[in-house]
Amino acid sequence: MNSRIVWLLGAGLLCMAGAVSAVEVQELPGANLHPIKLVRPRVAPLSAMAQLGRQIFYDASLSSSGALSCASCHSPDHAYGPPNDGPVMLGGPSVSRPGARSVPSLTYLERQPNFSIGPDKGDDDNVIDLAQMAALGQQTARARKAAGSAASAANIVPQGGLFWDGRADTLQEQAIFPLLDPNEMDGGSVDVVADKLRHAPYAQRFAELFGGGVFDNRRLLVAEAMFAVARYQVEEPSFHPYTSKYDYWLEGKARLSESELHGLQVFNDPDKANCGGCHPAAPTRDGLPPLFTDHQYEALGAPRNVALAGNRDPGYFDLGACGPQRTDIAEQTQYCGMFQTPTLRNTATRRAFFHNGAFSSLQQVLDFYNFRDTNPEKVYPRAADGTVRKYDDLPATYHANVDVIDPPFDRHPGDTPAMTAQDEADIIAFLQTLTDGYQPER
């Protein structure tokens, strides 16, 4: 019996029972047959602290150019991601210095765990430091990550933190990095930023919230300012709206097209795209919407982006968890080349993918996953002798860190790619349902 007949029969029967609307939602093609109620963050007026944070977030005077604020690179009109089409943003005193990495989105960080290595210890009081856990990881076989499986939870790899390398644990800590980075807002120093805050139009709010003594301690003043920015990010609903078509589909308030449904199926197929292995699409057991990231780190071997200024030096390599921006676990070389798995929410609004912005479209990203191992010549450049320079953005000594276990990366040259062209197109259609701002059906 096809779905249309089922719908007609169901509608006819329940018409008589006066419950047509419920049947229409459940039986129309593309509807979620098992809708749930998602638990979204509580919406409330911004606190005084968050209101101050909002002013700081949009204050371009804190940059050396006077032209860049937090919102310049984390645009609210672009899901708090970059507004441009390039691989990185420009900054510095004349807004001409390229950044080192593509700009991550600031959305959906309210549930971000702190940086750690290995499984979440929860309330376990037996504290093991990063070095000890990393040493344990060297002796432990890595579990295969498959969509719908919890096996990957046992992997002793880095997870959590903020930035591509997790070097900040809190939004307060994160906010200071771009403010002082000479290639970004280029604020100079804590002292320079503090002086600007003391003379900002909103300076009086500091005195009202923290007392007049806050101006006597420049380091404290800047720390409180960054705390206010963090409160703004936590309290402002647009940083975590959960208003995508997929969210409403989970709740039975939207229907996915045939292409979107097939894309979701391939996305979660552990033998095809297997995207769900690292980007879980299921809500949590207590109804929290999926974040589409497991927060773990992976070395995927993205091709080198020759457009980045740092890559003009053939001896320069961005090793992610091993540096150069993060330095505390550089000796744990099994993590060199690993970067944190980003959320896929609003990914269709981006034009720079992976840490180095090597790809500018979702089609290129899907091709990378599909052909990296079966047809690497489609992904990587060739050397002068004609050989394909696979993993060309990672020193050869770290090539063993690259994931060749999890599908679709478990294939070999000459194998059939995991996805057809239609599969890729349908996955992209599904990813577009993760963009916020969808208007649910009535």
C-alpha beads as a LAMMPS data file, in Angstrom:
LAMMPS data file: protein, C-alpha beads

442 atoms
441 bonds

1 atom types
1 bond types

-500.0 500.0 xlo xhi
-500.0 500.0 ylo yhi
-500.0 500.0 zlo zhi

Masses

1 110.0

Atoms # bond

1 1 1 0.000 0.000 0.000
2 1 1 1.599 3.276 -1.029
3 1 1 1.815 6.329 1.172
4 1 1 -0.837 8.259 -0.732
5 1 1 -3.408 5.483 -0.261
6 1 1 -2.486 5.249 3.413
7 1 1 -2.948 8.983 3.744
8 1 1 -6.345 8.932 1.990
9 1 1 -7.625 6.071 4.118
10 1 1 -6.318 7.623 7.286
11 1 1 -7.742 11.005 6.438
12 1 1 -11.144 9.516 5.661
13 1 1 -11.347 7.559 8.881
14 1 1 -10.118 10.326 11.126
15 1 1 -12.235 12.943 9.391
16 1 1 -15.172 11.228 10.989
17 1 1 -13.380 11.327 14.322
18 1 1 -12.691 15.014 13.939
19 1 1 -8.881 14.594 14.001
20 1 1 -7.904 15.388 10.444
21 1 1 -5.064 17.688 11.292
22 1 1 -3.113 15.034 13.173
23 1 1 -3.361 12.573 10.306
24 1 1 -2.375 15.127 7.726
25 1 1 0.835 15.841 9.609
26 1 1 1.734 12.204 10.060
27 1 1 0.735 10.740 6.730
28 1 1 1.690 13.354 4.170
29 1 1 4.829 12.410 2.209
30 1 1 8.001 13.627 3.866
31 1 1 6.496 13.990 7.325
32 1 1 8.256 12.716 10.420
33 1 1 6.209 9.737 11.603
34 1 1 7.672 9.960 15.105
35 1 1 7.733 13.645 16.024
36 1 1 9.176 14.781 19.329
37 1 1 9.200 17.959 21.357
38 1 1 12.589 19.659 21.278
39 1 1 13.860 21.441 24.374
40 1 1 15.202 24.813 23.296
41 1 1 17.083 27.347 25.450
42 1 1 14.815 29.548 27.500
43 1 1 14.172 32.946 25.931
44 1 1 14.239 35.923 28.303
45 1 1 15.162 39.613 28.122
46 1 1 18.911 40.202 28.098
47 1 1 20.432 40.865 31.487
48 1 1 22.282 44.116 32.117
49 1 1 25.543 42.199 31.748
50 1 1 24.504 40.781 28.377
51 1 1 23.384 44.199 27.170
52 1 1 26.844 45.532 27.965
53 1 1 28.323 42.553 26.151
54 1 1 26.253 43.376 23.096
55 1 1 27.703 46.889 22.979
56 1 1 31.224 45.507 23.204
57 1 1 30.504 42.840 20.578
58 1 1 29.626 45.553 18.050
59 1 1 32.293 48.084 19.115
60 1 1 34.736 48.556 16.222
61 1 1 36.731 51.164 18.163
62 1 1 38.444 48.353 20.076
63 1 1 40.354 47.361 16.927
64 1 1 43.474 49.195 15.764
65 1 1 41.800 50.016 12.446
66 1 1 38.640 51.279 14.098
67 1 1 36.794 49.263 11.485
68 1 1 36.491 45.758 12.938
69 1 1 34.303 44.504 15.738
70 1 1 33.520 40.948 16.798
71 1 1 30.487 41.149 14.535
72 1 1 32.638 41.971 11.508
73 1 1 33.951 38.410 11.270
74 1 1 31.093 36.765 13.141
75 1 1 28.262 38.387 11.226
76 1 1 24.771 37.978 12.681
77 1 1 23.490 38.000 9.106
78 1 1 25.635 34.932 8.345
79 1 1 24.899 32.743 11.360
80 1 1 27.704 34.527 13.248
81 1 1 30.184 33.250 10.699
82 1 1 32.246 35.099 8.064
83 1 1 30.351 37.401 5.693
84 1 1 32.859 37.147 2.855
85 1 1 33.528 34.538 0.163
86 1 1 37.264 34.164 0.867
87 1 1 38.977 31.419 2.859
88 1 1 39.873 33.794 5.709
89 1 1 39.013 37.304 6.905
90 1 1 41.306 40.328 6.682
91 1 1 42.368 42.335 9.730
92 1 1 45.228 44.306 11.219
93 1 1 45.724 48.087 11.307
94 1 1 44.657 48.585 7.685
95 1 1 42.335 45.554 7.420
96 1 1 44.683 43.989 4.887
97 1 1 46.336 41.192 6.867
98 1 1 44.856 37.753 6.180
99 1 1 43.956 35.556 9.104
100 1 1 45.542 32.149 9.535
101 1 1 42.367 30.037 9.572
102 1 1 38.805 30.177 8.335
103 1 1 36.426 31.839 10.770
104 1 1 34.288 29.417 12.816
105 1 1 30.674 30.232 13.578
106 1 1 29.822 31.438 17.071
107 1 1 26.430 29.752 17.008
108 1 1 25.545 26.691 19.048
109 1 1 28.384 26.979 21.541
110 1 1 26.143 27.042 24.620
111 1 1 26.619 23.287 25.067
112 1 1 30.311 23.183 24.114
113 1 1 32.336 20.958 26.488
114 1 1 35.722 22.003 27.815
115 1 1 38.804 20.687 26.062
116 1 1 39.800 17.221 27.207
117 1 1 41.349 14.062 25.867
118 1 1 39.414 10.818 25.920
119 1 1 35.849 9.988 26.938
120 1 1 33.863 12.426 29.013
121 1 1 34.680 11.712 32.679
122 1 1 31.480 13.285 33.959
123 1 1 31.518 13.381 37.754
124 1 1 34.490 11.008 38.020
125 1 1 36.814 12.404 40.700
126 1 1 39.846 10.502 39.390
127 1 1 41.563 13.329 37.565
128 1 1 43.949 12.313 34.774
129 1 1 45.863 15.121 33.126
130 1 1 46.087 15.615 29.374
131 1 1 49.552 14.098 29.051
132 1 1 48.562 10.954 30.953
133 1 1 45.403 10.496 28.930
134 1 1 47.244 11.105 25.670
135 1 1 49.833 8.479 26.635
136 1 1 47.006 6.050 27.298
137 1 1 45.570 6.878 23.899
138 1 1 48.796 5.836 22.183
139 1 1 48.269 2.312 23.499
140 1 1 44.564 2.071 22.677
141 1 1 43.144 0.988 19.337
142 1 1 40.897 3.589 17.802
143 1 1 37.218 2.647 17.548
144 1 1 35.493 2.960 14.208
145 1 1 33.065 5.868 14.053
146 1 1 29.809 4.935 12.411
147 1 1 26.524 6.792 12.179
148 1 1 24.107 5.518 14.789
149 1 1 26.845 3.851 16.849
150 1 1 28.218 4.969 20.208
151 1 1 31.533 3.150 19.730
152 1 1 33.390 6.364 18.956
153 1 1 32.665 7.624 22.482
154 1 1 35.482 5.395 23.723
155 1 1 38.110 6.986 21.480
156 1 1 40.949 8.624 23.354
157 1 1 41.267 11.674 21.167
158 1 1 40.927 15.375 21.933
159 1 1 37.435 16.782 22.234
160 1 1 35.800 20.060 23.099
161 1 1 37.201 23.524 23.625
162 1 1 36.811 26.523 21.342
163 1 1 38.574 27.449 18.088
164 1 1 39.688 24.817 15.565
165 1 1 42.279 23.628 18.115
166 1 1 40.260 23.977 21.339
167 1 1 42.781 26.287 23.010
168 1 1 40.083 28.188 24.943
169 1 1 37.593 26.533 27.277
170 1 1 35.136 29.364 27.819
171 1 1 33.550 32.039 25.670
172 1 1 35.205 34.591 27.957
173 1 1 38.646 33.146 27.200
174 1 1 37.857 32.855 23.507
175 1 1 36.852 36.492 23.100
176 1 1 40.257 37.918 24.000
177 1 1 42.198 36.040 21.291
178 1 1 40.821 37.807 18.178
179 1 1 40.795 41.111 20.052
180 1 1 44.591 40.964 20.429
181 1 1 45.530 38.961 17.313
182 1 1 47.598 41.256 15.009
183 1 1 45.890 39.695 11.987
184 1 1 42.421 40.252 13.372
185 1 1 41.246 43.146 15.571
186 1 1 44.855 43.905 16.490
187 1 1 43.960 45.490 19.817
188 1 1 47.619 45.780 20.798
189 1 1 47.640 44.771 24.452
190 1 1 45.398 44.400 27.454
191 1 1 46.496 47.861 28.578
192 1 1 45.521 49.441 25.253
193 1 1 42.147 47.710 25.224
194 1 1 41.522 48.699 28.848
195 1 1 42.163 52.354 28.041
196 1 1 39.656 52.198 25.194
197 1 1 37.082 50.554 27.453
198 1 1 37.550 53.277 30.062
199 1 1 36.619 55.908 27.484
200 1 1 33.926 53.964 25.643
201 1 1 30.369 55.370 25.527
202 1 1 29.265 52.463 27.700
203 1 1 32.010 52.905 30.338
204 1 1 29.507 54.004 32.963
205 1 1 27.868 50.573 32.740
206 1 1 31.092 48.999 34.021
207 1 1 30.937 51.148 37.125
208 1 1 27.272 50.306 37.654
209 1 1 27.835 46.551 37.265
210 1 1 31.263 46.086 38.828
211 1 1 31.827 49.179 40.936
212 1 1 34.058 52.123 40.184
213 1 1 37.137 50.221 41.331
214 1 1 37.074 48.108 38.186
215 1 1 38.837 50.936 36.334
216 1 1 41.802 50.700 38.689
217 1 1 42.729 47.223 37.444
218 1 1 43.153 47.087 33.689
219 1 1 43.430 43.322 33.486
220 1 1 40.270 42.914 35.555
221 1 1 38.470 45.482 33.386
222 1 1 39.241 43.581 30.188
223 1 1 38.345 40.250 31.811
224 1 1 34.961 41.606 32.887
225 1 1 34.391 43.011 29.403
226 1 1 35.041 39.588 27.864
227 1 1 32.739 38.019 30.446
228 1 1 30.017 40.429 29.364
229 1 1 30.557 39.406 25.713
230 1 1 30.218 35.776 26.749
231 1 1 26.970 36.503 28.591
232 1 1 25.644 38.164 25.446
233 1 1 26.437 35.062 23.424
234 1 1 24.760 32.814 25.980
235 1 1 21.620 34.913 26.482
236 1 1 20.981 36.257 22.962
237 1 1 18.569 33.759 21.292
238 1 1 19.996 34.257 17.804
239 1 1 23.181 32.441 18.862
240 1 1 21.190 29.230 19.351
241 1 1 17.779 29.535 17.713
242 1 1 17.207 25.923 16.572
243 1 1 14.787 27.139 13.893
244 1 1 15.920 25.090 10.907
245 1 1 13.574 23.105 8.726
246 1 1 15.118 19.949 10.174
247 1 1 14.285 21.059 13.733
248 1 1 10.666 21.554 12.740
249 1 1 10.671 18.238 10.864
250 1 1 11.792 16.517 14.062
251 1 1 8.783 18.107 15.741
252 1 1 6.373 17.125 12.975
253 1 1 5.915 20.724 11.828
254 1 1 7.622 20.442 8.434
255 1 1 7.972 17.895 5.662
256 1 1 11.192 17.021 3.898
257 1 1 11.257 16.654 0.137
258 1 1 12.120 13.316 -1.440
259 1 1 15.646 14.596 -2.106
260 1 1 16.080 15.876 1.466
261 1 1 14.834 12.602 2.941
262 1 1 17.158 10.557 0.764
263 1 1 19.985 12.916 1.696
264 1 1 19.266 12.307 5.393
265 1 1 19.298 8.563 4.761
266 1 1 22.674 8.626 2.980
267 1 1 24.008 11.068 5.602
268 1 1 23.291 8.447 8.279
269 1 1 24.234 5.382 6.230
270 1 1 27.378 3.942 7.904
271 1 1 28.416 2.308 4.639
272 1 1 27.983 5.393 2.449
273 1 1 28.509 8.997 3.530
274 1 1 28.558 8.107 7.250
275 1 1 28.385 11.818 8.090
276 1 1 26.420 10.996 11.235
277 1 1 29.473 9.240 12.677
278 1 1 30.981 12.634 13.519
279 1 1 27.946 14.874 12.995
280 1 1 25.136 13.126 14.953
281 1 1 21.689 14.101 13.659
282 1 1 19.613 12.660 16.495
283 1 1 18.287 14.676 19.444
284 1 1 19.643 13.803 22.878
285 1 1 17.693 11.464 25.121
286 1 1 16.362 14.444 27.059
287 1 1 15.116 16.215 23.937
288 1 1 17.924 18.683 23.265
289 1 1 18.263 19.406 19.540
290 1 1 21.190 17.750 17.748
291 1 1 24.322 19.872 17.397
292 1 1 25.664 17.956 14.389
293 1 1 29.088 17.575 15.972
294 1 1 30.550 15.060 18.400
295 1 1 33.122 17.720 19.403
296 1 1 35.952 15.289 18.700
297 1 1 39.073 15.974 16.675
298 1 1 39.953 14.365 13.361
299 1 1 42.828 14.493 10.916
300 1 1 41.177 14.319 7.518
301 1 1 44.037 15.464 5.313
302 1 1 42.354 18.417 3.638
303 1 1 44.429 19.710 0.708
304 1 1 46.763 22.643 1.225
305 1 1 45.203 26.009 0.462
306 1 1 47.851 27.916 -1.473
307 1 1 45.779 31.094 -1.150
308 1 1 46.715 31.428 2.531
309 1 1 49.603 33.769 3.236
310 1 1 51.273 31.393 5.696
311 1 1 51.359 28.625 3.107
312 1 1 53.676 30.615 0.860
313 1 1 56.393 29.145 3.055
314 1 1 56.656 25.492 1.963
315 1 1 58.022 24.620 5.388
316 1 1 54.999 25.982 7.231
317 1 1 52.251 23.608 8.331
318 1 1 49.174 24.247 10.426
319 1 1 49.100 21.198 12.704
320 1 1 45.906 22.050 14.580
321 1 1 46.052 20.516 18.081
322 1 1 49.873 20.463 17.807
323 1 1 50.238 24.107 16.904
324 1 1 51.380 26.611 15.970
325 1 1 48.590 28.501 17.761
326 1 1 48.141 25.849 20.446
327 1 1 51.360 24.791 22.172
328 1 1 50.539 22.825 25.334
329 1 1 50.144 19.379 23.707
330 1 1 52.591 19.819 20.836
331 1 1 54.575 16.816 22.019
332 1 1 51.546 14.558 21.583
333 1 1 52.354 14.073 17.916
334 1 1 49.597 11.491 17.414
335 1 1 47.235 14.463 17.352
336 1 1 49.165 16.524 14.800
337 1 1 46.900 17.457 11.911
338 1 1 43.738 17.072 14.000
339 1 1 41.091 19.789 14.056
340 1 1 37.789 19.913 15.879
341 1 1 34.703 18.686 14.011
342 1 1 32.476 21.748 13.454
343 1 1 28.704 21.843 13.684
344 1 1 26.894 21.449 10.375
345 1 1 24.120 23.797 11.440
346 1 1 23.967 26.689 8.975
347 1 1 26.819 25.158 7.003
348 1 1 24.990 25.964 3.770
349 1 1 25.465 29.677 4.520
350 1 1 29.271 29.364 4.496
351 1 1 31.758 29.821 1.673
352 1 1 34.865 28.575 3.521
353 1 1 35.092 24.997 4.732
354 1 1 37.706 23.188 6.823
355 1 1 40.300 24.966 8.967
356 1 1 42.163 26.358 5.974
357 1 1 39.162 27.265 3.862
358 1 1 40.388 24.844 1.208
359 1 1 36.882 24.439 -0.175
360 1 1 34.364 27.093 -1.049
361 1 1 31.254 24.996 -1.679
362 1 1 29.467 22.013 -0.202
363 1 1 29.883 20.238 -3.543
364 1 1 33.667 20.443 -3.175
365 1 1 33.415 19.158 0.393
366 1 1 31.293 16.164 -0.626
367 1 1 33.687 15.407 -3.485
368 1 1 36.573 15.423 -1.011
369 1 1 34.876 12.856 1.205
370 1 1 33.848 10.748 -1.765
371 1 1 37.047 10.731 -3.814
372 1 1 39.889 11.317 -1.318
373 1 1 40.825 7.636 -1.319
374 1 1 39.287 6.211 -4.486
375 1 1 40.343 8.998 -6.848
376 1 1 42.778 11.263 -4.981
377 1 1 43.795 12.946 -8.235
378 1 1 40.422 14.710 -8.096
379 1 1 41.304 16.260 -4.732
380 1 1 45.048 16.846 -4.534
381 1 1 47.606 18.489 -6.860
382 1 1 50.268 16.552 -8.702
383 1 1 53.999 16.830 -8.146
384 1 1 56.412 17.597 -10.982
385 1 1 56.830 13.888 -11.640
386 1 1 53.078 13.453 -12.038
387 1 1 52.424 11.689 -8.741
388 1 1 49.476 12.807 -6.664
389 1 1 50.540 14.750 -3.551
390 1 1 48.044 13.206 -1.149
391 1 1 47.782 14.882 2.290
392 1 1 49.923 17.718 0.961
393 1 1 49.071 20.014 3.901
394 1 1 50.611 17.685 6.474
395 1 1 54.259 16.602 6.895
396 1 1 54.788 13.005 5.844
397 1 1 55.759 12.021 9.383
398 1 1 52.172 12.705 10.468
399 1 1 50.333 11.055 7.568
400 1 1 49.588 8.052 9.792
401 1 1 47.356 10.331 11.900
402 1 1 44.907 10.761 9.031
403 1 1 41.638 8.869 9.380
404 1 1 41.570 5.884 7.024
405 1 1 39.238 3.773 9.180
406 1 1 35.868 5.481 9.188
407 1 1 33.750 5.211 6.032
408 1 1 33.925 6.632 3.443
409 1 1 37.688 6.937 4.144
410 1 1 38.177 3.159 4.282
411 1 1 38.328 2.775 0.524
412 1 1 41.294 2.386 -1.832
413 1 1 42.262 3.579 -5.302
414 1 1 40.086 1.853 -7.867
415 1 1 37.247 1.121 -5.409
416 1 1 33.769 2.354 -6.176
417 1 1 33.184 5.684 -4.406
418 1 1 30.783 5.542 -1.478
419 1 1 28.346 8.000 -2.996
420 1 1 26.787 8.546 -6.381
421 1 1 26.410 12.040 -7.808
422 1 1 22.727 11.891 -6.826
423 1 1 23.675 10.889 -3.285
424 1 1 25.920 13.934 -3.016
425 1 1 23.239 16.241 -4.395
426 1 1 20.683 14.870 -1.948
427 1 1 23.032 15.245 1.017
428 1 1 23.539 18.873 0.053
429 1 1 19.759 19.272 -0.138
430 1 1 19.522 17.848 3.376
431 1 1 22.304 20.095 4.687
432 1 1 20.342 23.078 3.438
433 1 1 17.545 22.090 5.823
434 1 1 19.912 22.909 8.696
435 1 1 19.801 26.651 8.012
436 1 1 18.011 28.629 10.714
437 1 1 15.061 30.891 10.024
438 1 1 12.663 28.393 8.471
439 1 1 8.973 29.167 8.812
440 1 1 7.195 26.006 9.996
441 1 1 3.946 24.803 8.482
442 1 1 0.788 25.768 10.305

Bonds

1 1 1 2
2 1 2 3
3 1 3 4
4 1 4 5
5 1 5 6
6 1 6 7
7 1 7 8
8 1 8 9
9 1 9 10
10 1 10 11
11 1 11 12
12 1 12 13
13 1 13 14
14 1 14 15
15 1 15 16
16 1 16 17
17 1 17 18
18 1 18 19
19 1 19 20
20 1 20 21
21 1 21 22
22 1 22 23
23 1 23 24
24 1 24 25
25 1 25 26
26 1 26 27
27 1 27 28
28 1 28 29
29 1 29 30
30 1 30 31
31 1 31 32
32 1 32 33
33 1 33 34
34 1 34 35
35 1 35 36
36 1 36 37
37 1 37 38
38 1 38 39
39 1 39 40
40 1 40 41
41 1 41 42
42 1 42 43
43 1 43 44
44 1 44 45
45 1 45 46
46 1 46 47
47 1 47 48
48 1 48 49
49 1 49 50
50 1 50 51
51 1 51 52
52 1 52 53
53 1 53 54
54 1 54 55
55 1 55 56
56 1 56 57
57 1 57 58
58 1 58 59
59 1 59 60
60 1 60 61
61 1 61 62
62 1 62 63
63 1 63 64
64 1 64 65
65 1 65 66
66 1 66 67
67 1 67 68
68 1 68 69
69 1 69 70
70 1 70 71
71 1 71 72
72 1 72 73
73 1 73 74
74 1 74 75
75 1 75 76
76 1 76 77
77 1 77 78
78 1 78 79
79 1 79 80
80 1 80 81
81 1 81 82
82 1 82 83
83 1 83 84
84 1 84 85
85 1 85 86
86 1 86 87
87 1 87 88
88 1 88 89
89 1 89 90
90 1 90 91
91 1 91 92
92 1 92 93
93 1 93 94
94 1 94 95
95 1 95 96
96 1 96 97
97 1 97 98
98 1 98 99
99 1 99 100
100 1 100 101
101 1 101 102
102 1 102 103
103 1 103 104
104 1 104 105
105 1 105 106
106 1 106 107
107 1 107 108
108 1 108 109
109 1 109 110
110 1 110 111
111 1 111 112
112 1 112 113
113 1 113 114
114 1 114 115
115 1 115 116
116 1 116 117
117 1 117 118
118 1 118 119
119 1 119 120
120 1 120 121
121 1 121 122
122 1 122 123
123 1 123 124
124 1 124 125
125 1 125 126
126 1 126 127
127 1 127 128
128 1 128 129
129 1 129 130
130 1 130 131
131 1 131 132
132 1 132 133
133 1 133 134
134 1 134 135
135 1 135 136
136 1 136 137
137 1 137 138
138 1 138 139
139 1 139 140
140 1 140 141
141 1 141 142
142 1 142 143
143 1 143 144
144 1 144 145
145 1 145 146
146 1 146 147
147 1 147 148
148 1 148 149
149 1 149 150
150 1 150 151
151 1 151 152
152 1 152 153
153 1 153 154
154 1 154 155
155 1 155 156
156 1 156 157
157 1 157 158
158 1 158 159
159 1 159 160
160 1 160 161
161 1 161 162
162 1 162 163
163 1 163 164
164 1 164 165
165 1 165 166
166 1 166 167
167 1 167 168
168 1 168 169
169 1 169 170
170 1 170 171
171 1 171 172
172 1 172 173
173 1 173 174
174 1 174 175
175 1 175 176
176 1 176 177
177 1 177 178
178 1 178 179
179 1 179 180
180 1 180 181
181 1 181 182
182 1 182 183
183 1 183 184
184 1 184 185
185 1 185 186
186 1 186 187
187 1 187 188
188 1 188 189
189 1 189 190
190 1 190 191
191 1 191 192
192 1 192 193
193 1 193 194
194 1 194 195
195 1 195 196
196 1 196 197
197 1 197 198
198 1 198 199
199 1 199 200
200 1 200 201
201 1 201 202
202 1 202 203
203 1 203 204
204 1 204 205
205 1 205 206
206 1 206 207
207 1 207 208
208 1 208 209
209 1 209 210
210 1 210 211
211 1 211 212
212 1 212 213
213 1 213 214
214 1 214 215
215 1 215 216
216 1 216 217
217 1 217 218
218 1 218 219
219 1 219 220
220 1 220 221
221 1 221 222
222 1 222 223
223 1 223 224
224 1 224 225
225 1 225 226
226 1 226 227
227 1 227 228
228 1 228 229
229 1 229 230
230 1 230 231
231 1 231 232
232 1 232 233
233 1 233 234
234 1 234 235
235 1 235 236
236 1 236 237
237 1 237 238
238 1 238 239
239 1 239 240
240 1 240 241
241 1 241 242
242 1 242 243
243 1 243 244
244 1 244 245
245 1 245 246
246 1 246 247
247 1 247 248
248 1 248 249
249 1 249 250
250 1 250 251
251 1 251 252
252 1 252 253
253 1 253 254
254 1 254 255
255 1 255 256
256 1 256 257
257 1 257 258
258 1 258 259
259 1 259 260
260 1 260 261
261 1 261 262
262 1 262 263
263 1 263 264
264 1 264 265
265 1 265 266
266 1 266 267
267 1 267 268
268 1 268 269
269 1 269 270
270 1 270 271
271 1 271 272
272 1 272 273
273 1 273 274
274 1 274 275
275 1 275 276
276 1 276 277
277 1 277 278
278 1 278 279
279 1 279 280
280 1 280 281
281 1 281 282
282 1 282 283
283 1 283 284
284 1 284 285
285 1 285 286
286 1 286 287
287 1 287 288
288 1 288 289
289 1 289 290
290 1 290 291
291 1 291 292
292 1 292 293
293 1 293 294
294 1 294 295
295 1 295 296
296 1 296 297
297 1 297 298
298 1 298 299
299 1 299 300
300 1 300 301
301 1 301 302
302 1 302 303
303 1 303 304
304 1 304 305
305 1 305 306
306 1 306 307
307 1 307 308
308 1 308 309
309 1 309 310
310 1 310 311
311 1 311 312
312 1 312 313
313 1 313 314
314 1 314 315
315 1 315 316
316 1 316 317
317 1 317 318
318 1 318 319
319 1 319 320
320 1 320 321
321 1 321 322
322 1 322 323
323 1 323 324
324 1 324 325
325 1 325 326
326 1 326 327
327 1 327 328
328 1 328 329
329 1 329 330
330 1 330 331
331 1 331 332
332 1 332 333
333 1 333 334
334 1 334 335
335 1 335 336
336 1 336 337
337 1 337 338
338 1 338 339
339 1 339 340
340 1 340 341
341 1 341 342
342 1 342 343
343 1 343 344
344 1 344 345
345 1 345 346
346 1 346 347
347 1 347 348
348 1 348 349
349 1 349 350
350 1 350 351
351 1 351 352
352 1 352 353
353 1 353 354
354 1 354 355
355 1 355 356
356 1 356 357
357 1 357 358
358 1 358 359
359 1 359 360
360 1 360 361
361 1 361 362
362 1 362 363
363 1 363 364
364 1 364 365
365 1 365 366
366 1 366 367
367 1 367 368
368 1 368 369
369 1 369 370
370 1 370 371
371 1 371 372
372 1 372 373
373 1 373 374
374 1 374 375
375 1 375 376
376 1 376 377
377 1 377 378
378 1 378 379
379 1 379 380
380 1 380 381
381 1 381 382
382 1 382 383
383 1 383 384
384 1 384 385
385 1 385 386
386 1 386 387
387 1 387 388
388 1 388 389
389 1 389 390
390 1 390 391
391 1 391 392
392 1 392 393
393 1 393 394
394 1 394 395
395 1 395 396
396 1 396 397
397 1 397 398
398 1 398 399
399 1 399 400
400 1 400 401
401 1 401 402
402 1 402 403
403 1 403 404
404 1 404 405
405 1 405 406
406 1 406 407
407 1 407 408
408 1 408 409
409 1 409 410
410 1 410 411
411 1 411 412
412 1 412 413
413 1 413 414
414 1 414 415
415 1 415 416
416 1 416 417
417 1 417 418
418 1 418 419
419 1 419 420
420 1 420 421
421 1 421 422
422 1 422 423
423 1 423 424
424 1 424 425
425 1 425 426
426 1 426 427
427 1 427 428
428 1 428 429
429 1 429 430
430 1 430 431
431 1 431 432
432 1 432 433
433 1 433 434
434 1 434 435
435 1 435 436
436 1 436 437
437 1 437 438
438 1 438 439
439 1 439 440
440 1 440 441
441 1 441 442
